[in-house]
Every structure is written in C-alpha cells, then in structure tokens.
Amino acid sequence: MKRGLANKILQQGYGLKKAQDHAPLGSSNVNMLIYLVLFGAICPATGATEATVTPYVNKEAMRQHLQPISQATPTGRHAVVMMDGAGWHTDDTAFAFNNITLVRLPAYSPE
C-alpha cells in the first residue's frame, strides 16, 4: 500500500479500532490499536467479488480466503489468483483446491 493512501486510511480510521487495555494495578492505562486486514479478489470477466476480513495475516487466513474463491468458481472453470511476494502467499496454501492456481508477481514489479 502506498504511504499516502495508508496515511489517509489511518487518518479516516478505516480498519482501526482503538481499545483500552487495562494494565495491572499501579500502572497507567495503555492505549493500543486493533487492526483488521481485508483479503479481496475480483473476477475480471464477470465482476464477481470475494473478500475475507481477518485480524491477522498468515497462511491459514490465506486458505480461508481461497475457500470462497474456490466455491464461487463454476464447475469446469479454473481460478488464477495473482499475488505479491508476501510471506503467507505461498504455493502450498492452494494445495487443497483443485480449481485454483497461484501466480506470484516478480519482485519489485510495478503496481
């Protein structure tokens, strides 16, 4: 995400929720931010979309996002999911789905 866009999102408060964490007695209260992450996909041919909102990013969250994509892909069709080089974007996340292929973009590819 570009820095300007990230700053605008932070200023508007999207995806962020401020929570009060009660520290042990004798300590001052600590403010913390809770982040939510949006995984999204769109079919360029039909405009169909799938999205998953999760409080964390890892391979399991990626698998949970690929499941509705696999279910929404019509029988006899194949979904190609393009992604960057994030640590949770690995080929083994799609092994459970026989109708999805993951294609990783080259490092430092233009946005």
N, CA, C and O of each residue as an XYZ file, in Angstrom:
444
protein
N       0.847     -1.164      0.000
C       0.000      0.000      0.000
C       0.896      1.231      0.000
O       1.886      1.285      0.729
N       0.551      2.198     -0.804
C       1.347      3.414     -0.877
C       1.224      4.195      0.420
O       0.187      4.168      1.082
N       2.293      4.888      0.770
C       2.330      5.592      2.046
C       1.226      6.634      2.166
O       0.593      6.726      3.217
N       0.972      7.433      1.109
C      -0.069      8.453      1.176
C      -1.432      7.851      1.439
O      -2.210      8.371      2.239
N      -1.722      6.738      0.752
C      -3.006      6.072      0.945
C      -3.103      5.506      2.356
O      -4.145      5.606      3.004
N      -2.015      4.913      2.824
C      -2.021      4.356      4.180
C      -2.268      5.454      5.206
O      -3.040      5.259      6.145
N      -1.622      6.609      5.038
C      -1.825      7.711      5.972
C      -3.263      8.202      5.930
O      -3.842      8.508      6.972
N      -3.855      8.283      4.720
C      -5.235      8.747      4.598
C      -6.183      7.770      5.298
O      -7.114      8.182      5.988
N      -5.933      6.471      5.110
C      -6.767      5.458      5.758
C      -6.637      5.564      7.274
O      -7.633      5.482      7.992
N      -5.408      5.745      7.761
C      -5.213      5.872      9.202
C      -5.912      7.117      9.736
O      -6.507      7.081     10.814
N      -5.843      8.219      8.988
C      -6.488      9.445      9.439
C      -8.002      9.287      9.491
O      -8.651      9.814     10.394
N      -8.574      8.556      8.520
C     -10.014      8.387      8.486
C     -10.482      7.292      9.436
O     -11.673      7.191      9.731
N      -9.547      6.470      9.918
C      -9.892      5.459     10.902
C     -10.393      4.154     10.319
O     -10.923      3.321     11.054
N     -10.242      3.950      9.020
C     -10.687      2.691      8.430
C      -9.805      1.548      8.894
O      -8.581      1.674      8.903
N     -10.404      0.451      9.275
C      -9.654     -0.738      9.657
C      -9.022     -0.654     11.030
O      -8.329     -1.584     11.444
N      -9.239      0.421     11.736
C      -8.624      0.577     13.048
C      -9.688      0.762     14.111
O     -10.707      1.416     13.889
N      -9.437      0.185     15.247
C     -10.342      0.360     16.376
C      -9.477      0.575     17.599
O      -8.616     -0.248     17.911
N      -9.695      1.654     18.278
C      -8.907      1.942     19.468
C      -9.516      1.208     20.651
O     -10.724      1.266     20.880
N      -8.680      0.531     21.385
C      -9.160     -0.228     22.536
C      -8.362      0.172     23.772
O      -7.192      0.543     23.674
N      -8.984      0.095     24.899
C      -8.321      0.394     26.162
C      -7.872     -0.929     26.774
O      -8.695     -1.807     27.033
N      -6.600     -1.067     26.999
C      -6.056     -2.264     27.624
C      -5.792     -1.933     29.091
O      -4.991     -1.048     29.390
N      -6.446     -2.622     29.990
C      -6.282     -2.320     31.407
C      -5.023     -2.999     31.927
O      -4.923     -4.225     31.972
N      -4.082     -2.175     32.313
C      -2.808     -2.661     32.825
C      -2.983     -3.074     34.290
O      -3.987     -2.733     34.914
N      -2.014     -3.805     34.834
C      -2.090     -4.206     36.246
C      -2.186     -2.988     37.162
O      -1.811     -1.879     36.781
N      -2.690     -3.210     38.365
C      -2.829     -2.120     39.338
C      -1.491     -1.421     39.543
O      -0.441     -2.062     39.577
N      -1.542     -0.125     39.677
C      -0.328      0.651     39.883
C       0.289      1.136     38.583
O       1.185      1.981     38.610
N      -0.166      0.625     37.445
C       0.367      1.062     36.158
C      -0.648      1.971     35.492
O      -1.838      1.934     35.805
N      -0.164      2.783     34.573
C      -1.094      3.629     33.820
C      -1.744      2.800     32.721
O      -1.185      1.796     32.280
N      -2.923      3.221     32.282
C      -3.603      2.518     31.200
C      -2.820      2.677     29.897
O      -2.170      3.698     29.671
N      -2.889      1.670     29.057
C      -2.162      1.661     27.795
C      -3.174      1.632     26.663
O      -4.077      0.796     26.654
N      -3.025      2.551     25.697
C      -3.874      2.524     24.503
C      -3.213      1.654     23.449
O      -1.992      1.672     23.295
N      -4.019      0.899     22.729
C      -3.480      0.068     21.660
C      -4.443      0.098     20.480
O      -5.628      0.387     20.645
N      -3.934     -0.198     19.296
C      -4.760     -0.261     18.099
C      -4.975     -1.712     17.715
O      -4.056     -2.526     17.799
N      -6.186     -2.033     17.294
C      -6.504     -3.357     16.804
C      -6.712     -3.223     15.304
O      -7.555     -2.440     14.868
N      -5.955     -3.976     14.502
C      -6.022     -3.881     13.058
C      -6.878     -4.991     12.475
O      -6.901     -6.107     12.994
N      -7.570     -4.685     11.411
C      -8.283     -5.674     10.626
C      -7.707     -5.644      9.214
O      -7.384     -4.573      8.699
N      -7.578     -6.792      8.595
C      -6.997     -6.906      7.259
C      -8.066     -7.411      6.311
O      -8.845     -8.299      6.659
N      -8.103     -6.847      5.114
C      -9.060     -7.261      4.096
C      -8.323     -7.986      2.981
O      -7.456     -7.407      2.325
N      -8.669     -9.260      2.763
C      -8.208    -10.010      1.601
C      -9.322     -9.889      0.567
O     -10.476    -10.177      0.884
N      -9.015     -9.476     -0.651
C     -10.055     -9.313     -1.661
C      -9.653     -9.879     -3.004
O      -8.469     -9.938     -3.336
N     -10.653    -10.301     -3.783
C     -10.422    -10.833     -5.121
C     -11.591    -10.441     -6.013
O     -12.721    -10.305     -5.545
N     -11.311    -10.259     -7.302
C     -12.352     -9.927     -8.272
C     -12.124    -10.721     -9.544
O     -10.987    -10.915     -9.974
N     -13.215    -11.178    -10.142
C     -13.145    -11.869    -11.429
C     -13.258    -10.797    -12.516
O     -14.291    -10.135    -12.608
N     -12.227    -10.609    -13.339
C     -12.290     -9.555    -14.350
C     -13.346     -9.825    -15.424
O     -13.836     -8.888    -16.053
N     -13.700    -11.085    -15.640
C     -14.681    -11.420    -16.681
C     -16.110    -11.123    -16.238
O     -16.911    -10.620    -17.027
N     -16.436    -11.428    -14.985
C     -17.827    -11.295    -14.523
C     -18.037    -10.162    -13.528
O     -19.166     -9.713    -13.333
N     -16.954     -9.692    -12.892
C     -17.083     -8.671    -11.860
C     -17.436     -9.246    -10.500
O     -17.628     -8.494     -9.544
N     -17.527    -10.577    -10.395
C     -17.822    -11.221     -9.110
C     -16.672    -10.959     -8.136
O     -15.503    -10.947     -8.522
N     -17.027    -10.752     -6.877
C     -16.013    -10.459     -5.864
C     -16.117    -11.423     -4.694
O     -17.184    -11.967     -4.410
N     -15.018    -11.621     -4.038
C     -14.944    -12.390     -2.790
C     -13.998    -11.635     -1.862
O     -12.979    -11.107     -2.308
N     -14.328    -11.584     -0.590
C     -13.476    -10.889      0.371
C     -13.551    -11.568      1.729
O     -14.564    -12.167      2.091
N     -12.461    -11.462      2.467
C     -12.381    -12.004      3.811
C     -11.766    -10.933      4.703
O     -10.749    -10.343      4.340
N     -12.359    -10.671      5.854
C     -11.812     -9.732      6.833
C     -11.283    -10.558      7.992
O     -11.985    -11.415      8.529
N     -10.046    -10.295      8.372
C      -9.404    -11.081      9.420
C      -8.521    -10.174     10.275
O      -8.011     -9.172      9.774
N      -8.333    -10.499     11.540
C      -7.463     -9.674     12.383
C      -5.983    -10.039     12.256
O      -5.143     -9.428     12.917
N      -5.654    -11.011     11.428
C      -4.268    -11.450     11.294
C      -3.979    -11.845      9.848
O      -4.901    -12.070      9.064
N      -2.700    -11.928      9.500
C      -2.294    -12.391      8.179
C      -1.307    -13.538      8.342
O      -0.245    -13.382      8.945
N      -1.670    -14.676      7.800
C      -0.802    -15.841      7.776
C      -1.357    -16.830      6.741
O      -2.329    -16.524      6.049
N      -0.753    -17.992      6.639
C      -1.194    -18.967      5.634
C      -2.621    -19.440      5.879
O      -3.368    -19.658      4.924
N      -3.010    -19.602      7.128
C      -4.368    -20.061      7.426
C      -5.401    -19.018      6.991
O      -6.447    -19.371      6.447
N      -5.114    -17.748      7.226
C      -6.029    -16.691      6.774
C      -6.116    -16.690      5.247
O      -7.186    -16.458      4.685
N      -4.994    -16.947      4.580
C      -4.998    -17.015      3.113
C      -5.838    -18.195      2.633
O      -6.581    -18.070      1.660
N      -5.727    -19.342      3.308
C      -6.555    -20.507      2.949
C      -8.037    -20.201      3.135
O      -8.864    -20.598      2.315
N      -8.371    -19.497      4.212
C      -9.768    -19.122      4.454
C     -10.277    -18.183      3.367
O     -11.471    -18.180      3.064
N      -9.395    -17.393      2.780
C      -9.787    -16.502      1.683
C      -9.932    -17.285      0.373
O     -10.817    -16.987     -0.430
N      -9.075    -18.275      0.156
C      -9.138    -19.050     -1.085
C     -10.353    -19.978     -1.132
O     -10.826    -20.320     -2.216
N     -10.859    -20.384      0.022
C     -12.005    -21.301      0.054
C     -13.236    -20.714     -0.635
O     -13.806    -21.391     -1.491
N     -13.684    -19.487     -0.312
C     -14.850    -18.955     -1.036
C     -14.568    -18.699     -2.524
O     -15.482    -18.766     -3.346
N     -13.312    -18.409     -2.870
C     -12.975    -18.247     -4.288
C     -13.166    -19.568     -5.002
O     -13.736    -19.618     -6.092
N     -12.688    -20.643     -4.383
C     -12.839    -21.973     -4.971
C     -14.310    -22.345     -5.109
O     -14.716    -22.887     -6.137
N     -15.109    -22.061     -4.090
C     -16.533    -22.397     -4.130
C     -17.290    -21.560     -5.153
O     -18.261    -22.037     -5.740
N     -16.863    -20.320     -5.376
C     -17.548    -19.442     -6.328
C     -17.143    -19.713     -7.774
O     -17.816    -19.269     -8.705
N     -16.046    -20.441     -7.961
C     -15.593    -20.745     -9.314
C     -16.493    -21.830     -9.892
O     -16.605    -22.910     -9.311
N     -17.146    -21.558    -11.044
C     -18.069    -22.539    -11.619
C     -17.369    -23.856    -11.978
O     -16.174    -23.877    -12.272
N     -18.126    -24.940    -11.948
C     -17.594    -26.254    -12.311
C     -17.068    -26.204    -13.743
O     -17.711    -25.659    -14.640
N     -15.907    -26.774    -13.931
C     -15.290    -26.777    -15.253
C     -14.431    -25.548    -15.526
O     -13.796    -25.462    -16.577
N     -14.403    -24.591    -14.591
C     -13.587    -23.379    -14.735
C     -12.425    -23.439    -13.756
O     -12.428    -24.258    -12.836
N     -11.440    -22.585    -13.945
C     -10.254    -22.566    -13.103
C      -9.956    -21.123    -12.715
O      -9.990    -20.240    -13.572
N      -9.667    -20.870    -11.457
C      -9.343    -19.528    -10.972
C      -7.833    -19.351    -10.906
O      -7.118    -20.228    -10.421
N      -7.357    -18.225    -11.389
C      -5.949    -17.860    -11.278
C      -5.882    -16.671    -10.330
O      -6.469    -15.623    -10.600
N      -5.176    -16.829     -9.233
C      -5.069    -15.780     -8.217
C      -3.654    -15.226     -8.271
O      -2.685    -15.941     -8.017
N      -3.545    -13.933     -8.606
C      -2.236    -13.271     -8.671
C      -1.968    -12.588     -7.340
O      -2.861    -11.975     -6.755
N      -0.738    -12.697     -6.867
C      -0.391    -12.112     -5.577
C       1.065    -11.691     -5.549
O       1.864    -12.099     -6.392
N       1.395    -10.866     -4.563
C       2.772    -10.410     -4.430
C       3.593    -11.428     -3.649
O       3.158    -12.567     -3.474
N       4.752    -11.043     -3.185
C       5.654    -11.975     -2.523
C       5.548    -11.996     -1.015
O       6.527    -12.316     -0.340
N       4.385    -11.665     -0.460
C       4.233    -11.696      0.996
C       4.494    -13.104      1.524
O       4.303    -14.086      0.807
N       4.922    -13.197      2.754
C       5.302    -14.479      3.338
C       4.198    -15.516      3.370
O       4.484    -16.713      3.316
N       2.953    -15.098      3.456
C       1.832    -16.034      3.504
C       1.295    -16.355      2.114
O       0.372    -17.160      1.987
N       1.851    -15.747      1.074
C       1.457    -16.032     -0.307
C       2.357    -17.129     -0.869
O       3.236    -16.855     -1.686
N       2.144    -18.344     -0.443
C       2.966    -19.460     -0.896
C       2.102    -20.480     -1.631
O       0.891    -20.556     -1.420
N       2.743    -21.259     -2.494
C       2.009    -22.217     -3.323
C       1.256    -23.261     -2.506
O       0.197    -23.727     -2.928
N       1.787    -23.635     -1.343
C       1.133    -24.683     -0.558
C      -0.215    -24.244      0.026
O      -0.972    -25.092      0.497
N      -0.534    -22.952      0.009
C      -1.840    -22.519      0.514
C      -2.970    -22.946     -0.413
O      -4.123    -23.008      0.013
N      -2.661    -23.240     -1.670
C      -3.708    -23.618     -2.633
C      -3.742    -25.120     -2.912
O      -4.525    -25.563     -3.752
N      -2.919    -25.911     -2.232
C      -2.894    -27.363     -2.496
C      -4.249    -28.018     -2.275
O      -4.576    -28.981     -2.968
N      -5.036    -27.534     -1.348
C      -6.326    -28.156     -1.030
C      -7.393    -27.879     -2.094
O      -8.458    -28.496     -2.077
N      -7.114    -26.965     -3.007
C      -8.107    -26.570     -4.007
C      -7.636    -26.992     -5.391
O      -6.573    -26.569     -5.846
N      -8.433    -27.832     -6.066
C      -8.008    -28.315     -7.384
C      -8.411    -27.373     -8.512
O      -8.093    -27.640     -9.670
N      -9.103    -26.276     -8.202
C      -9.521    -25.344     -9.244
C      -8.903    -23.948     -9.073
O      -9.421    -22.970     -9.613
N      -7.796    -23.858     -8.320
C      -7.103    -22.578     -8.112
C      -5.620    -22.755     -8.390
O      -4.998    -23.722     -7.950
N      -5.065    -21.799     -9.131
C      -3.617    -21.729     -9.345
C      -3.141    -20.375     -8.853
O      -3.742    -19.347     -9.167
N      -2.067    -20.373     -8.084
C      -1.492    -19.124     -7.586
C      -0.356    -18.691     -8.499
O       0.500    -19.500     -8.857
N      -0.347    -17.416     -8.876
C       0.717    -16.850     -9.697
C       1.316    -15.701     -8.903
O       0.625    -14.742     -8.558
N       2.607    -15.806     -8.616
C       3.272    -14.752     -7.856
C       3.894    -13.736     -8.802
O       4.534    -14.098     -9.790
N       3.699    -12.473     -8.491
C       4.300    -11.402     -9.282
C       5.798    -11.361     -9.010
O       6.233    -11.697     -7.909
N       6.595    -10.954     -9.999
C       8.037    -10.832     -9.757
C       8.325     -9.755     -8.715
O       7.542     -8.820     -8.542
N       9.440     -9.893     -8.034
C       9.829     -8.904     -7.040
C      10.005     -7.546     -7.711
O      10.502     -7.456     -8.834
N       9.598     -6.511     -7.024
C       9.727     -5.123     -7.481
C       8.963     -4.867     -8.777
O       9.358     -4.003     -9.559
N       7.887     -5.593     -9.018
C       7.088     -5.335    -10.219
C       6.265     -4.069     -9.998
O       5.902     -3.760     -8.862
N       5.966     -3.335    -11.067
C       5.181     -2.107    -10.909
C       3.786     -2.398    -10.388
O       3.242     -3.479    -10.615
N       3.202     -1.420     -9.681
C       1.874     -1.610     -9.103
C       0.818     -1.582    -10.148
O      -0.363     -1.727     -9.835
